[in-house]
């Protein structure tokens, strides 16, 4: 699944990076604690979070995560958008809850997540 497909599936909107949203993701991680994200560590991961602060961008840079979708209608501020643009990280958002967003991605075919393969 591409990031663009994931955002469309979640009826979301892009804040930055729409022009590079054709990158493939192989797994998803939904978390509001960045320590949980750090424990997840997978390649080509899509991060879903309700946390909207610069720590999200720093965590993405550290773990080589290229796309974030904010849930529950959360929107990043201009400073976060600029940080993401400088780091080449795609930011998008959806009004869906974390639970529904993860469920829709699973139903859409993105099956890899958690610490075990399904």
C-alpha positions, 0 to 999 in steps of 0.5 A: 500500500502506498501512503497516498492510498492509506490517506485516501482510505482514511479520508484524510488530508495531506499537510506536507509531502503529497508529491512523494506519497507514492512510497510503499509502506509494509506495516503500520504502528499506531501509538501516542507514546514515542517509546512504544514506537521506538520498540516497534522498529520495522522498515517501511512503516506508517506511523499513526498517532494523536501526538502532535509535537516535535518529538514525533518528527525527531522519532521519525528521523531516528527510526527512518519513518517517512510518513505520519498520519495524525488521528482524531482530527489533530493538526500539526503546527507550522513548526512541525510542518517545516520540520517534516519538510526539512526531514522529507517526512510526509504528514497527513491527518484523518478525523478517524479515531486510532482504532478505526484508522488502524482497522480501516488500514487492516481491512484495506490490506495492510496486515503487518503490525505489532511485534508478530507477523500475522 
